[in-house]
């Protein structure tokens, strides 16, 4: 990997989601004392990502600043259980976060009244949705937050296709019919892979994500770059920020790059939320820059640490 993600420094753990085993990496503070109580943060990875990538980078940084931090693979993905494989179901991904909170509450060294959550890209959208109904999360943050429901209905940034949703649902219908007949499930790529696909990608985010996930920059073997076509009806039916106004007086923080072509998702969340809320903009950064580039990640981490210390510790 071009940039360190620190996944090797996380303690491998598993926690339950119903009958599934969810694979996680638990990061502990420097000079950890199991007899003390610590604030804890759940860290959720992007769509198509795994725990060993940017979620472990942010989790490690939080641990360096005195937090317990848990990065994990979404159910049906990475090293976590779940059939069918490579399902991207927003409702299920939010339940993953709730179950991660469940796990943290079983640890004697976690202060159950000081649990926060954060996520990157789609993980940010899932985190903003989770805090709406999971009151054990006392503060939430999103990095380059993405609303997968909006993009399923209207297309990725840069996509301007007539009848986009109708065409998408026709593809879902075909895929579901094939699956119902026992035929091989159909998958789509998260990001372009070939030179031709990258050249024809309609948005900056698609090209940057391809470099991040599919090259030595941050490739990891359990990222297969595919998801079930039949996931798309679940994505299209979902709205990340539908009840974000109910979260107040618990706070939300949105960290975005000034050059991100996905900035409008964070702005939408911010506009719908009530105080306390904040958008923190990192000048010169794109959407994917905040995944791993030190000059941008360091600024995001500094903001996250001050935010969680303020709202979880009262500092």
C-alpha positions in Angstrom: 0.0 0.0 0.0 1.2 3.5 -0.9 0.0 5.0 2.3 -0.1 3.3 5.7 -3.5 2.2 7.0 -2.3 0.6 10.3 -4.7 -2.4 10.0 -1.9 -4.7 11.2 -2.0 -2.8 14.6 -5.7 -3.6 15.2 -6.7 -6.5 17.3 -8.8 -9.0 15.3 -12.1 -9.6 16.9 -15.6 -10.9 15.9 -19.0 -9.8 17.0 -22.5 -11.1 16.3 -25.1 -9.7 14.0 -28.0 -12.2 14.5 -26.4 -15.5 13.5 -23.6 -13.9 11.5 -20.0 -13.3 12.6 -18.8 -9.8 11.8 -15.0 -9.4 11.5 -13.5 -6.3 13.1 -10.3 -4.6 14.1 -10.2 -3.1 17.6 -7.7 -0.3 18.2 -6.7 0.5 21.7 -5.2 3.7 23.1 -1.5 4.1 23.9 -0.8 2.8 27.5 -4.2 1.1 27.5 -5.4 0.1 30.9 -8.2 -2.5 30.9 -9.3 -1.3 34.4 -10.1 2.2 33.0 -13.2 3.3 31.1 -12.6 4.8 27.6 -14.8 6.6 25.1 -15.3 4.5 22.0 -15.9 5.2 18.3 -17.5 2.9 15.6 -15.8 3.5 12.2 -17.7 2.4 9.1 -16.0 1.8 5.7 -17.1 3.1 2.3 -19.1 1.0 -0.2 -16.8 -1.5 -1.8 -14.2 -1.0 0.9 -13.0 -3.2 3.8 -11.8 -2.6 7.3 -8.1 -2.7 6.4 -8.3 0.5 4.3 -9.3 4.0 5.3 -11.5 2.9 8.3 -8.5 1.3 10.0 -6.5 4.5 9.3 -9.0 6.7 11.0 -9.5 4.1 13.8 -5.8 4.0 14.5 -5.6 7.8 14.6 -8.5 8.0 17.1 -6.8 5.3 19.3 -3.6 7.4 19.3 -5.7 10.2 20.8 -7.3 8.2 23.7 -10.3 6.5 22.1 -11.2 2.8 21.7 -12.0 2.5 17.9 -13.6 -0.3 16.1 -13.3 -0.8 12.3 -15.3 -3.7 10.8 -16.3 -5.4 7.6 -19.9 -5.0 6.6 -21.9 -8.1 6.7 -21.9 -10.0 3.3 -18.5 -8.4 2.6 -14.8 -8.7 3.4 -14.1 -11.3 6.1 -17.6 -11.0 7.6 -20.3 -13.7 7.2 -23.4 -13.2 5.1 -25.0 -14.9 2.1 -25.5 -13.7 -0.6 -22.0 -12.3 -0.9 -21.4 -8.7 -1.9 -24.8 -7.5 -1.0 -25.0 -3.7 -0.5 -28.2 -3.2 1.5 -28.4 0.1 3.4 -30.8 -1.2 6.0 -28.4 -4.1 6.7 -25.4 -1.8 6.8 -27.0 0.4 9.4 -27.8 -2.6 11.5 -24.1 -3.5 11.3 -23.4 -0.2 13.0 -26.0 -1.0 15.7 -24.4 -4.4 16.3 -21.0 -2.8 16.5 -22.3 -0.6 19.3 -23.8 -3.7 20.9 -20.3 -5.2 20.9 -18.7 -2.2 22.4 -21.2 -2.2 25.3 -20.0 -5.7 26.3 -16.4 -4.4 26.8 -15.8 -3.5 30.4 -13.3 -0.8 29.5 -15.8 1.1 27.3 -17.8 3.9 28.8 -21.3 3.1 27.4 -22.3 6.7 27.8 -19.5 7.9 25.6 -19.9 6.1 22.3 -19.6 7.9 19.0 -19.6 6.9 15.4 -18.1 8.0 12.1 -17.9 6.7 8.6 -16.3 7.4 5.3 -18.1 7.9 1.9 -21.2 5.6 2.0 -20.1 4.7 5.6 -20.7 8.4 6.4 -24.2 8.2 5.1 -24.9 5.0 6.9 -23.5 6.6 10.1 -25.8 9.6 9.7 -28.7 7.3 9.3 -27.8 5.1 12.2 -27.7 8.0 14.7 -31.3 8.8 13.9 -32.5 5.7 15.7 -29.5 4.5 17.7 -29.5 6.8 20.8 -26.5 5.1 22.2 -24.5 7.0 19.6 -23.9 10.3 21.3 -22.1 12.1 18.4 -21.6 11.2 14.7 -19.2 12.3 12.0 -19.0 11.7 8.3 -15.9 12.0 6.0 -16.7 12.7 2.3 -20.3 11.6 3.2 -22.3 9.9 0.4 -26.1 9.2 0.3 -26.3 6.0 -1.6 -30.1 6.4 -1.9 -29.7 9.6 -3.8 -27.1 8.3 -6.2 -29.2 5.2 -6.9 -32.2 7.3 -7.8 -30.4 10.1 -9.6 -27.0 8.8 -10.6 -23.4 9.4 -9.5 -22.0 12.9 -9.6 -21.5 13.7 -13.3 -24.2 11.3 -14.5 -27.0 12.9 -16.5 -29.1 10.1 -17.9 -32.7 10.4 -18.8 -35.0 8.0 -16.9 -32.0 6.9 -14.8 -34.1 5.3 -12.0 -36.4 3.5 -14.4 -33.5 2.0 -16.3 -31.8 1.0 -13.1 -34.9 -0.8 -11.8 -35.3 -2.6 -15.1 -31.8 -4.0 -14.7 -32.7 -5.0 -11.1 -35.9 -6.8 -12.3 -33.9 -8.8 -14.8 -31.3 -9.7 -12.2 -33.9 -10.8 -9.6 -35.8 -12.9 -12.2 -32.6 -14.7 -13.1 -31.8 -15.3 -9.4 -35.3 -16.6 -8.8 -34.9 -19.1 -11.5 -31.7 -20.4 -9.9 -29.3 -18.8 -12.4 -26.0 -17.2 -11.6 -26.4 -13.9 -9.8 -25.3 -10.7 -11.7 -22.7 -8.3 -10.3 -21.7 -4.8 -11.2 -18.3 -3.1 -10.5 -18.1 -0.4 -7.8 -15.3 1.4 -9.7 -13.9 1.2 -13.2 -10.9 -1.1 -13.7 -9.7 -1.1 -17.3 -8.1 1.9 -19.0 -11.1 2.2 -21.3 -13.5 2.2 -18.3 -11.5 4.8 -16.5 -11.3 7.0 -19.5 -15.0 6.9 -20.0 -15.9 7.4 -16.3 -18.3 10.3 -16.0 -17.0 11.7 -12.7 -13.8 12.6 -10.8 -14.9 10.3 -7.9 -15.1 7.3 -10.2 -11.6 7.8 -11.5 -10.1 8.6 -8.1 -11.8 5.6 -6.5 -10.4 3.3 -9.1 -6.9 4.5 -8.3 -7.5 4.1 -4.6 -9.1 0.6 -4.7 -7.5 -1.1 -7.7 -3.9 -0.1 -7.6 -1.0 -0.4 -5.1 -2.2 2.8 -3.5 -4.7 0.9 -1.3 -5.6 -2.4 -2.9 -6.5 -5.2 -0.4 -7.3 -8.8 -1.3 -10.8 -8.9 0.2 -11.9 -5.9 -1.9 -13.4 -7.6 -5.0 -14.9 -4.6 -6.6 -18.3 -6.0 -7.2 -21.8 -5.9 -5.7 -25.1 -7.6 -6.5 -27.1 -5.9 -9.2 -30.2 -6.8 -7.1 -28.9 -4.5 -4.4 -30.0 -1.5 -6.3 -33.7 -1.6 -5.5 -32.7 -1.5 -1.8 -30.4 1.4 -2.4 -33.0 3.3 -4.4 -35.7 2.9 -1.7 -33.4 4.4 0.9 -32.7 8.0 2.2 -29.7 8.6 4.3 -30.9 11.8 5.9 -34.7 11.3 6.0 -35.0 12.0 9.7 -31.7 13.7 10.5 -33.6 16.6 12.1 -34.6 14.3 15.0 -31.0 13.8 16.1 -30.7 17.2 17.8 -29.5 17.9 20.5 -26.9 15.2 19.7 -24.3 16.7 17.3 -23.3 15.8 13.8 -20.0 16.8 12.0 -19.4 16.6 8.2 -15.9 16.8 6.9 -15.5 17.4 3.2 -12.9 18.4 0.7 -13.3 21.7 -1.1 -12.8 20.0 -4.5 -15.1 17.0 -3.8 -17.7 16.4 -6.5 -19.8 14.8 -3.8 -19.9 17.9 -1.5 -23.6 18.4 -2.2 -24.4 15.2 -0.1 -22.9 16.8 3.0 -24.6 20.1 2.3 -27.9 18.3 2.0 -27.4 16.5 5.3 -26.3 19.8 7.0 -29.4 21.7 5.6 -31.8 19.1 7.0 -30.1 18.7 10.4 -30.7 20.9 13.4 -28.1 22.3 15.7 -25.5 21.4 16.8 -24.1 20.7 13.4 -21.0 21.6 11.4 -19.4 21.3 8.0 -15.6 21.4 8.1 -14.1 22.0 4.7 -10.5 21.0 3.9 -9.1 23.2 1.2 -7.7 21.5 -1.9 -8.9 18.1 -1.0 -11.1 15.9 -3.3 -13.5 13.2 -2.1 -10.9 10.4 -2.2 -8.1 12.5 -0.9 -9.6 12.3 2.6 -9.3 8.5 2.5 -5.5 8.3 2.9 -3.4 11.3 1.9 -1.6 12.5 5.0 -1.8 16.2 4.3 -5.6 16.0 4.3 -6.2 13.1 6.7 -4.2 14.8 9.4 -6.5 17.9 9.2 -9.6 15.6 9.3 -8.2 13.7 12.3 -7.4 16.9 14.3 -11.0 18.0 13.7 -12.4 14.6 14.7 -10.4 14.4 17.9 -11.5 17.9 19.0 -15.1 17.1 18.1 -15.4 13.8 19.9 -13.5 15.1 22.9 -15.9 18.0 23.1 -19.1 16.0 22.8 -18.1 12.7 24.4 -15.8 14.0 27.1 -16.9 17.6 27.6 -13.5 18.9 26.9 
